[in-house]
Amino acid sequence: SHLVAATIPNCKAWDPAFAGELAVILDHGMREMLVEQRDVFYYVTLMNENYAQPNLPAEAREGVLRGCYLFDSWMRPSPKGQSPISSEESVAPAVTRAVTLLGSGAILTEVVKAAELLAAEGVAASVVSVTSWSELARDGMACEQRALAGDADAGTPWLAQVLAGTAGPIVAATDYVRAVPETVRAWVPLGRAYATLGTDGFGRSDTRSALRSFFNVDAASIAERARVLLRAG
């Protein structure tokens, strides 16, 4: 459980969605544990679902290791006077609203599908891949502690830095209980709504798609949660 792993100080818990993210994490982990002999251990959760593996841009490496990075944006608002463009540079409806979707591990593909659904409705959607909720939370707490100690250079939490480049209400979805994405709520930019989705409840046996629908972590449910936040203003 990522919730339990977050309580162990020297445990670094990761929930990568793609092979590129995993490669960066394992490389860094081996350097930390085997070369530098640091007193840490890695907990990595993987899945057996088959899906396309995108290339990982070199500039995403820092984000992967710090806990999250901007994966892609659909219908990015373009310079004033120009038409908005999608990630596929196709003709799209006029952008009047925007949302930000966070996801990790197996659920990131559902988040991407939700972004595509919203983009088709004229909603600009930014997708952030979260590789470690606990590393984001620890980074945020470290920044707070430095600020409380009077450090003039306390820094800005990494999550806040990444979200500063996005817009609109935020929906975070995982394959774990909602308490996992709730651990980073404190570092969401002020004034932006933040909703979490997860698999709370007793275990069930069914198909992958049926279970995701039941727990409201499928693409349709994620998109609908974003719509609810948009309607609420």
N, C-alpha and C positions, 0 to 999 in steps of 0.2 A: 504494500500500500504506500502510495506517495505521501499520504497524510502521516503515517507512522514514520516513514523515512525522514520527513522534515524535522522530526523531533530529535534526531541523532546528530549531534554537532559535527562529527567528522564524516558523515555520509553525504555524498553528492548524488542526488536522485535526478535521473534524466528520463524524458518521455519523447524521444525523437520520432518524427513522422516519416523521414526519408533516409535512404542509405547515405547520402552526402552528409547529413547531420550526424548520423551514427559514426561515420568515419572520423569526423573532426573530434567527436567526444571520446572515442576509444584512443585515438592518437594522443590527445591531451591527457587522458587518464593514465595511460602507460608511462608517459613522461613524468607525471606527478608521483605515481606510486612506485615505479621501478627505477627511474633515473634519479629523480630528486629525493626519493625515499620520504615523501611527506606522509604524515599520519592521517590519511584519508582513504576512503574506499568508495567505489562507484556502484550505484544501483541503477540499472538500465532496464526499462520495460520495452519489449518489442511485440509485434503482432504477426499473425500469419495470413493476413489479407493480401491478395495480389493487386497491385495497382502501379501505374506508371511512376517512375522515379525521375524527377526533374534534376537538372544540373544545379549544383550549389554554387552561387557566385562567390568569388574569393572574398568580396567585401562583407559577406554574411558570416564569416568565421568568428569574428568577435562577438556578434550577437548570439550565435549558437552557444558559445561558451559562457556568455553572461546571462543566458536564460531566454532570450527571444530576439526575433528580427522581423522586419517587414518582408513578408513572403511575396506579395503581389498586390496590385490594386486594380479594380475593375471600374471603368468609366472615370478615370482620374479627371477632376476639374482642370481644364486647360486655361491658358492665359486669356484674360478678358477679351471678348470679341471673337474668340475662336470656338469651334465646336469641341465638345468633350470627346475624349478617346478612350476606348477600352483597352484591356491588356492585349487584345488581339488586333487592335487598330481597326476595328470595324465600326460601321455607322451605328450610333446608339441614340436612345431617346435623350432629351435635354435633362441634364443633371440639376435637380433642385434640392435634393436631400443627400445626406451621407451617413454611413455607419462604419464602425470598425468591429471586425470579428476576430476573436482570439481562439486558437485551438491548439491541441497538442496530440501527439501520437496518432492512434487510429482514427480519431475524430477530425483531424485536420482536413481530410478529404471531404468530409461532410460540410465543413466550414467553407471550403472552396466552392462546393456545389451551391451552398446557400448564397454566397457572394454572386454567383452567376445568376441565380434566380432574382436577386434584388436588382442587379444591374439591368436585367431585362425589363424591370419596372421603372427604370430611371433613377435608381438609388446608387450613388457611388459607394463602393464597398472596398475597404482596405482589409487585407488578411494578414494577421501577425501569427507566425509560427512560434509557439512557446515550447522550448526544449526542456526547461526546468522551472517549475513554479516555485520550488523551494529556494533556488539560487536567486530568483527575482526578489523573493521575500527577504532573504538574508541581506541582499544588497541594499534594499530599502531600509531595513533596520540599521544597517551599518552607517548609512548616510544620516539617519536620525540621531544615532548615538554621537557621531562626530559633531553634529549641529548643537546638541545639548551640551557637549563639552566645550563649546565656544570656538570650534574650529571654523575660521573664516572661509576655508576651502572645503566645506563638508561635501560638496558635490550634489548632483541631482541623481536620484534613483534611475537605474537603467530603463526600467519600464516606463517611467515618466518621459524619458528622453525619446524613446521609440514612439510612444503615443502622441508626443508633441507634433509629429509629422503626419498625424491622421486627423480625422474630424468625425463629429457626430457621436451618438450614444454607442456604448460598447457592450458586446455580448461575448462571454467567454464560455466555451464548451469543452468538456473533457469526458473520458470514458471512466471517470472516477466520481466519487461523491462531490457534491457542490462545494464542500468545505475546502477542497484543494484549490480551485480558482479564487475562492473567497480570501485566501491568505495574502493576496496581493492588492486587495481593494484599497488599502490605505495609500497606495502610490498611483492611483488613477488620477489624472488631472482633475482639479476642482471644477465643478459645474457640468461634468459629463456623467450621464447616467451609466450605471454598470450593472449588468444582469448576468447571472451564472446559470449554467445548465450542467447537470451531471446525472449519474446513475444511482441516485439514492434509493434505498429500499432493499427488499430481500432478493436473493438470487433467483433467476428464472432460466428455463431452458427453452430456446426457440431459435429461429434463424437469426443471423446477424442483423438483417434489415428490420425484422419484426421487433427485435429487442431495442434497437436504436430508436425506432418509432415509439415504442412503449415508454421509454425513458426520456423522450423528447430531446434526443441528441442527434437526430437525423437532419438532413439538409432542410426539409420542409419546416421542422420545428424551430431550427435556428433562425431561419428567415422570418418566420412568424413572430418570434420573440423580438427580433429587430424592428419589425413593423409596429409592434405594440409600443416599443420605446419611442419610435418616431411619432406615433399618434399622440403620445403623452407629452411630446414637446421637450 
